Amino acid sequence: MQKQWETQKDATEKLKASLHAAKARVNEARTQYTLLLAQYKAAAAKKKLQDTLTAQGQDSPLQLMDRLGDKIRRIEAETEAAAELSGGPAGIDLEARFAEIERRKRGDQALDQLKQKLAAGQALPGPDSAQPADRIEALKAKLKT
């Protein structure tokens, strides 16, 4: 009986060692699985983010913003056109508006030329007694009239 008991004891010890080794392999496999699952989820999230940012389809955020901008510009143009047709405040004479834009453009050009002359150290045309700042102010006043 003693011999059988020792044989059974050895077999039991071997089974316990085998069980501990199997549990360790299972724990290692679980850890590996958890790590791989986390890597997969991170890669999937990165891919989804990249696809969202570079989407070429109808739902691209950049295309949505472009379409929204187009709609806004169209609505503004329609509103301005309706106001001009009805003779409202936006219906100011177009010729007067174009003349004002042209006058401002000429004034800006004259001011730029004056600034270039001042930067180059050239003498300003006009009265010798006028300071450059006074001369600029005089030109601005002439442009406003």
ROTI-25158 format. One line per 5 residues: number of its first residue (from 1); their letters; for each residue x, y, z of N, C-alpha, C. Coordinates in Angstrom, 1 decimal. Layout:
N
NUM = A = X Y Z X Y Z X Y Z  ...
This chain:
145
1 = MQKQW = 0.8 -1.2 0.0 0.0 0.0 0.0 0.9 1.3 0.0  2.0 1.1 0.7 2.8 2.3 0.8 3.4 2.6 -0.6  3.7 1.6 -1.3 4.3 1.8 -2.6 3.2 2.5 -3.6  2.0 2.0 -3.5 0.9 2.6 -4.3 0.7 4.0 -3.9  0.7 4.3 -2.6 0.5 5.6 -2.1 1.6 6.6 -2.6
6 = ETQKD = 2.8 6.1 -2.6 3.9 7.0 -3.0 3.8 7.2 -4.6  3.4 6.2 -5.3 3.2 6.3 -6.7 2.1 7.3 -7.0  1.0 7.2 -6.3 -0.1 8.1 -6.4 0.3 9.6 -6.0  1.1 9.6 -5.0 1.6 10.9 -4.5 2.5 11.6 -5.6  3.4 10.8 -6.2 4.2 11.4 -7.3 3.4 11.8 -8.4
11 = ATEKL = 2.4 11.0 -8.8 1.5 11.3 -9.9 0.7 12.6 -9.6  0.2 12.7 -8.3 -0.5 13.9 -7.9 0.4 15.1 -8.0  1.7 15.0 -7.6 2.6 16.1 -7.6 2.8 16.5 -9.0  3.0 15.6 -9.9 3.2 15.9 -11.3 2.0 16.6 -11.9  0.8 16.1 -11.6 -0.4 16.7 -12.0 -0.5 18.2 -11.5
16 = KASLH = -0.2 18.4 -10.3 -0.2 19.7 -9.7 0.7 20.7 -10.4  2.0 20.2 -10.7 3.0 21.0 -11.4 2.5 21.3 -12.8  1.9 20.2 -13.4 1.3 20.4 -14.8 0.2 21.4 -14.8  -0.6 21.4 -13.7 -1.8 22.3 -13.6 -1.2 23.7 -13.4  -0.2 23.9 -12.6 0.4 25.3 -12.4 1.0 25.8 -13.7
21 = AAKAR = 1.6 24.9 -14.4 2.2 25.4 -15.7 1.1 25.8 -16.7  0.1 25.0 -16.7 -1.1 25.3 -17.6 -1.7 26.6 -17.2  -1.9 26.8 -15.9 -2.4 28.1 -15.4 -1.5 29.3 -15.8  -0.2 29.1 -15.7 0.7 30.2 -16.1 0.6 30.5 -17.6  0.5 29.4 -18.4 0.3 29.6 -19.8 -1.0 30.3 -20.2
26 = VNEAR = -2.0 29.9 -19.4 -3.3 30.6 -19.7 -3.2 32.1 -19.3  -2.6 32.4 -18.2 -2.5 33.8 -17.7 -1.6 34.5 -18.8  -0.6 33.9 -19.3 0.3 34.6 -20.3 -0.5 34.8 -21.5  -1.3 33.8 -21.9 -2.2 34.0 -23.1 -3.2 35.1 -23.0  -3.8 35.2 -21.8 -4.7 36.3 -21.5 -4.1 37.6 -21.6
31 = TQYTL = -2.9 37.7 -21.0 -2.1 39.0 -21.1 -1.8 39.4 -22.5  -1.4 38.4 -23.3 -1.1 38.6 -24.7 -2.3 39.0 -25.5  -3.5 38.3 -25.2 -4.7 38.7 -25.8 -5.1 40.1 -25.5  -5.0 40.5 -24.2 -5.4 41.8 -23.8 -4.5 42.9 -24.5  -3.3 42.6 -24.6 -2.3 43.5 -25.3 -2.7 43.6 -26.8
36 = LLAQY = -2.9 42.5 -27.4 -3.2 42.5 -28.8 -4.6 43.2 -29.1  -5.5 43.0 -28.2 -6.8 43.7 -28.3 -6.7 45.2 -28.2  -5.9 45.6 -27.2 -5.6 47.1 -27.1 -5.0 47.6 -28.3  -4.0 46.9 -28.8 -3.3 47.4 -30.0 -4.3 47.5 -31.2  -5.1 46.5 -31.3 -6.1 46.5 -32.4 -7.1 47.7 -32.3
41 = KAAAA = -7.6 47.9 -31.1 -8.5 49.0 -30.9 -7.8 50.4 -31.2  -6.5 50.5 -30.8 -5.8 51.8 -31.0 -5.6 51.9 -32.5  -5.2 50.9 -33.2 -5.0 51.0 -34.7 -6.4 51.3 -35.4  -7.4 50.7 -34.9 -8.8 50.9 -35.6 -9.2 52.4 -35.3  -8.9 52.9 -34.1 -9.3 54.3 -33.9 -8.5 55.2 -34.7
46 = KKKLQ = -7.2 55.0 -34.9 -6.3 55.8 -35.7 -6.8 55.8 -37.2  -7.1 54.6 -37.6 -7.6 54.4 -39.0 -8.9 55.2 -39.2  -9.8 55.1 -38.3 -11.1 55.8 -38.4 -10.9 57.3 -38.4  -10.0 57.8 -37.5 -9.7 59.2 -37.5 -9.1 59.7 -38.8  -8.2 58.9 -39.3 -7.5 59.3 -40.6 -8.5 59.2 -41.7
51 = DTLTA = -9.4 58.2 -41.7 -10.4 58.1 -42.8 -11.4 59.3 -42.7  -11.7 59.7 -41.5 -12.6 60.9 -41.3 -12.0 62.1 -41.8  -10.7 62.3 -41.5 -10.0 63.6 -41.9 -9.7 63.6 -43.4  -9.5 62.5 -44.0 -9.2 62.5 -45.5 -10.2 61.9 -46.4  -11.4 61.8 -45.9 -12.5 61.2 -46.6 -12.8 62.1 -47.9
56 = QGQDS = -13.0 61.4 -49.0 -13.2 62.1 -50.3 -14.7 62.0 -50.6  -15.5 61.4 -49.8 -16.9 61.2 -50.1 -17.8 62.4 -49.8  -19.1 62.2 -49.8 -20.0 63.3 -49.5 -19.9 63.7 -48.0  -19.4 62.9 -47.1 -19.5 63.2 -45.7 -18.1 63.8 -45.2  -17.2 64.2 -46.1 -16.0 64.7 -45.6 -16.2 66.0 -44.9
61 = PLQLM = -15.6 66.2 -43.7 -15.8 67.4 -43.0 -15.4 68.7 -43.8  -14.3 68.6 -44.6 -13.9 69.7 -45.4 -14.9 70.0 -46.5  -15.5 69.0 -47.1 -16.5 69.2 -48.1 -17.8 69.8 -47.4  -18.1 69.3 -46.2 -19.3 69.8 -45.5 -19.1 71.3 -45.3  -17.9 71.7 -44.8 -17.7 73.1 -44.6 -17.7 73.9 -45.9
66 = DRLGD = -17.2 73.4 -46.9 -17.2 74.1 -48.2 -18.6 74.3 -48.7  -19.5 73.2 -48.6 -20.9 73.4 -49.0 -21.6 74.4 -48.1  -21.3 74.4 -46.8 -21.9 75.3 -45.9 -21.5 76.8 -46.3  -20.2 77.0 -46.6 -19.8 78.3 -47.0 -20.5 78.7 -48.3  -20.6 77.8 -49.3 -21.3 78.1 -50.5 -22.8 78.5 -50.2
71 = KIRRI = -23.4 77.8 -49.4 -24.8 78.1 -49.0 -24.9 79.5 -48.4  -24.0 79.8 -47.5 -24.0 81.1 -46.9 -23.8 82.2 -47.9  -22.8 82.0 -48.8 -22.6 83.1 -49.8 -23.8 83.2 -50.7  -24.4 82.1 -51.1 -25.6 82.1 -52.0 -26.8 82.9 -51.3  -27.0 82.6 -50.0 -28.1 83.3 -49.3 -27.8 84.7 -49.1
76 = EAETE = -26.5 85.1 -48.9 -26.2 86.5 -48.8 -26.4 87.2 -50.1  -26.0 86.6 -51.2 -26.2 87.2 -52.5 -27.6 87.3 -52.9  -28.5 86.3 -52.5 -29.9 86.4 -52.8 -30.5 87.5 -52.0  -30.1 87.7 -50.7 -30.6 88.7 -49.9 -30.2 90.1 -50.4  -29.0 90.2 -50.8 -28.6 91.5 -51.4 -29.3 91.8 -52.7
81 = AAAEL = -29.5 90.8 -53.5 -30.2 91.0 -54.8 -31.6 91.4 -54.5  -32.3 90.8 -53.6 -33.7 91.1 -53.2 -33.8 92.5 -52.7  -32.8 92.9 -51.9 -32.8 94.3 -51.3 -32.6 95.3 -52.4  -31.7 95.0 -53.4 -31.5 95.9 -54.5 -32.7 96.1 -55.3  -33.4 94.9 -55.6 -34.5 95.0 -56.4 -35.7 95.7 -55.8
86 = SGGPA = -35.8 95.6 -54.4 -36.8 96.3 -53.7 -36.5 97.8 -53.5  -35.3 98.2 -53.8 -34.9 99.6 -53.6 -34.6 99.9 -52.1  -34.2 98.8 -51.3 -33.9 99.0 -49.9 -32.5 99.6 -49.7  -32.0 99.6 -48.5 -30.8 100.2 -48.2 -29.6 99.6 -49.0  -29.7 98.3 -49.4 -28.6 97.7 -50.2 -28.7 98.1 -51.6
91 = GIDLE = -29.8 98.8 -52.0 -30.0 99.2 -53.4 -29.4 100.5 -53.7  -28.4 100.9 -53.1 -27.7 102.2 -53.4 -27.1 102.1 -54.8  -27.1 103.2 -55.4 -26.7 103.3 -56.8 -25.3 102.6 -57.0  -25.3 101.6 -57.9 -24.1 100.8 -58.1 -23.0 101.7 -58.7  -23.3 102.7 -59.5 -22.3 103.6 -60.1 -21.6 104.3 -59.0
96 = ARFAE = -22.4 104.8 -58.0 -21.8 105.5 -56.9 -20.9 104.6 -56.1  -21.3 103.3 -55.9 -20.4 102.4 -55.1 -19.1 102.1 -55.9  -19.2 101.9 -57.2 -18.0 101.7 -58.0 -17.1 102.9 -58.0  -17.7 104.1 -58.1 -16.9 105.3 -58.0 -16.2 105.4 -56.7  -16.9 105.1 -55.6 -16.3 105.1 -54.3 -15.1 104.1 -54.2
101 = IERRK = -15.3 102.9 -54.7 -14.2 101.9 -54.7 -13.0 102.4 -55.5  -13.3 103.0 -56.7 -12.2 103.5 -57.5 -11.5 104.6 -56.8  -12.2 105.5 -56.2 -11.6 106.7 -55.5 -10.7 106.2 -54.4  -11.2 105.2 -53.6 -10.3 104.6 -52.5 -9.1 103.9 -53.1  -9.3 103.3 -54.2 -8.1 102.6 -54.8 -7.1 103.6 -55.2
106 = RGDQA = -7.5 104.7 -55.9 -6.6 105.7 -56.3 -5.9 106.3 -55.1  -6.7 106.6 -54.0 -6.1 107.1 -52.8 -5.1 106.2 -52.2  -5.4 104.9 -52.2 -4.4 103.9 -51.6 -3.2 103.9 -52.4  -3.3 104.0 -53.8 -2.1 104.0 -54.6 -1.3 105.2 -54.4  -1.9 106.4 -54.3 -1.2 107.6 -54.0 -0.5 107.6 -52.7
111 = LDQLK = -1.2 107.0 -51.7 -0.5 106.9 -50.4 0.6 105.9 -50.4  0.5 104.8 -51.1 1.6 103.9 -51.3 2.8 104.5 -52.0  2.5 105.3 -53.0 3.6 106.0 -53.7 4.3 107.0 -52.8  3.5 107.7 -52.0 4.1 108.7 -51.0 4.9 108.0 -50.0  4.5 106.8 -49.5 5.2 106.1 -48.5 6.6 105.6 -49.1
116 = QKLAA = 6.5 105.2 -50.4 7.7 104.7 -51.1 8.7 105.9 -51.2  8.2 107.1 -51.5 9.1 108.2 -51.7 9.7 108.6 -50.3  8.9 108.5 -49.3 9.4 108.8 -47.9 10.5 107.8 -47.5  10.2 106.5 -47.8 11.2 105.5 -47.5 12.5 105.6 -48.3  12.4 106.1 -49.5 13.5 106.3 -50.3 14.3 107.6 -50.0
121 = GQALP = 13.7 108.4 -49.2 14.3 109.7 -48.8 14.2 110.8 -49.8  13.2 110.6 -50.8 13.0 111.7 -51.8 12.2 112.8 -51.2  12.4 114.0 -51.8 11.7 115.2 -51.4 10.3 115.1 -51.8  9.4 115.5 -51.0 7.9 115.5 -51.3 7.6 116.7 -52.2  6.7 116.5 -53.2 6.3 117.6 -54.0 5.4 118.5 -53.2
126 = GPDSA = 5.3 119.7 -53.6 4.5 120.7 -52.9 5.2 121.7 -52.1  4.5 122.4 -51.1 5.2 123.4 -50.3 6.4 122.8 -49.5  7.5 123.6 -49.5 8.7 123.2 -48.8 8.5 123.2 -47.3  7.6 124.1 -46.8 7.4 124.3 -45.4 6.6 123.2 -44.7  5.9 122.4 -45.5 5.0 121.4 -45.0 5.9 120.2 -44.5
131 = QPADR = 5.6 119.7 -43.3 6.2 118.5 -42.8 5.6 117.3 -43.5  6.3 116.1 -43.6 5.8 115.0 -44.2 4.5 114.5 -43.6  4.3 114.5 -42.3 3.1 114.1 -41.7 1.9 115.0 -42.1  2.2 116.3 -42.1 1.2 117.3 -42.5 0.8 117.1 -43.9  1.8 116.8 -44.8 1.5 116.6 -46.2 0.6 115.4 -46.4
136 = IEALK = 0.9 114.3 -45.6 0.1 113.1 -45.7 -1.3 113.4 -45.3  -1.5 114.1 -44.2 -2.8 114.5 -43.8 -3.6 115.3 -44.8  -2.9 116.2 -45.4 -3.5 117.1 -46.5 -3.9 116.2 -47.6  -3.1 115.2 -48.0 -3.5 114.4 -49.1 -4.7 113.5 -48.7  -4.8 113.1 -47.5 -5.9 112.3 -47.0 -7.2 113.1 -47.1
141 = AKLKT = -7.1 114.4 -46.7 -8.2 115.3 -46.7 -8.7 115.5 -48.1  -7.8 115.7 -49.1 -8.2 115.9 -50.5 -8.9 114.6 -51.0  -8.4 113.5 -50.6 -9.0 112.2 -51.1 -10.4 112.0 -50.5  -10.7 112.6 -49.3 -12.0 112.4 -48.8 -13.1 113.3 -49.4  -12.6 114.4 -50.1 -13.6 115.3 -50.8 -13.9 114.9 -52.1
